[in-house]
Amino acid sequence: MKSCDYCQVYAAFQEELEKLRSVLTAEELKLPELQRTWQRVQAIFQNQVMPLCGGDLDPLTFSSWQSVQTEIHREMRLLSTELMFLQLDRFGRKQQGARDRLDKIIGFCQMLQ
């Protein structure tokens, strides 16, 4: 996806995702910081990533973009569930699942830049 606007959106989204990853990989998980960072990630996703329609992409590129966009959306829903369970788990045992989902989404963003 070579549209500069798309690249900028995915770069900003990836930057917030990487902040979330650093919160998740910190020695001590701080739930308030996790919640604030997750809210910022969700806001960028809802306000900048989801509104992208791909209408200005050529048909071949659009098909690939749409597939990756769908996967990002699916992984975001699953990450939301993982983070909900993580917040309920007092011992932070479920961090690996959330980190794995986060790594997938970051990988998708890198594909789209």
N, C-alpha and C positions, 0 to 999 in steps of 0.2 A: 504494500500500500504506500504509494509514493506521495499522496496528497499531504502537503505540509501541515494542513490543519489537523488531519487525522494523527499524524506523527506527534504533534504537540499535545494533543489530547491524551494519547496513550503514554507519552513520556511523563506527563503530569500525574496520570493515574498510577503508573509504575513507581514513581517517586513516593507517593503516599503508601503504596503497597510495601515498599521496602522499609518505610518507617514502621509500618505495622509488624513486619518481620523482625525488625530490631527489638521491638517491644516484646514479641513472643520469644525471642532467643535470649533475652536478658537473664541474668542469673536469678533474679527475683521478679516474678510476674506481678506487675502492679495493675490491678483491675481497673482503677479509674483511668489510668493512662491508656490501657487497652481499649476501654470503651470510647474515650475521646478520639483515639486514632482510628478506630473502626468506623465511628460516625463520619469522620472526614473522608475515609475511603468510600463509604456508601454515598456520601454527598457528591463526590466527583463522578462516581459510577452513574448515579441517577441523573445528574444534571449535565454531564458532559459526554460520557461514553454511550449511554443508552439512546440519547437523541440522534446519534449518528445514523444516517439512513443508507449510506453507500450509493446513493443515486448518481453521484458524479464519478463513480468508478466504472471502468470498462467491464463488460459482462464476465470475462474470465476472472478478473481480479475481484469483482463483486461476489462471485460464488465462493471463492476462498475466504474472503473477508467475512462473509455472512456465516460461514461454518465456524470460524474462530470466534466471532462475536457471540454466537450461540453457546459455544463452549465456555467462554468467559462468564456469560450470564448464569449458566448451570453451575459452574464452580463457585461463583459468588453466593448463590443460594446455599450450596453445601457448606461453604466456609462460614456463612452466617450460623448455620446449625452447629458446626464444630465449635465456634466461639461461644455460643450459648451454653453448650455442654461444658466447655472449658471453665466458664465463669461459675458453673455450679459445682465443679470439681475442686474442692479446697486444696488438693495436693498438686494440681497442675499436671496430672498424668496424661491428659489428652492433648497436650501441646503438639505432639508429633503430627497428628492428623491435620490440625489447622496449618501447621508449617508446610506440610506436603501440598495441601490445596493452594496455599499462598504461592508456593514455588511454581505450581502449574499456571496460575493466573499471570504471574510475572513473566513466565516463558511465553505465554500467548501475547502479552504486550510487546515483548521484544520481537516477536514475529511480525507484528503489525507496524513496527516503526521503520 
